[in-house]
Amino acid sequence: MGEGRESKPCVYGREAIKAPQSLDVTNVTTNSAVLTFVGQAHYHHGVFLNGEHNATLQPGELLYMLRGLEADTEYEIRIVTLTSEDTSVINKKTFSCSQSTTFLTEMPGSFG
């Protein structure tokens, strides 16, 4: 659905952290969308919508339903692999270990 951007690898201390991969937005309606990705199962992942923190997913949770979207609106979604130190500064940090894409919600009355 969206145009995925290449994810960037990153390293925290001695541990190599993989950025999320295969970010996909499906089942887009006028006010919701389903987000799926492949990530490291033992890390939390942050979901950012238009640069704002939207949710923190538990380890192994690789699907997320975005709700409360506006019709006929373009959104940027970013998925971030979080280390334990990231979770306390989630709204203040620029993350390099991430993948993002954009998508457009449907117009009212459209049947996608």
Secondary structure by P-SEA (a helix, b strand, c coil): cccccbbbbbbcccbbbbccccccccccccccbbbbbbccccbbbbbbccccccccccccccbbbbccccccbbbbbbbbbccaaaaaacccccccccccbbbbbbcccccc
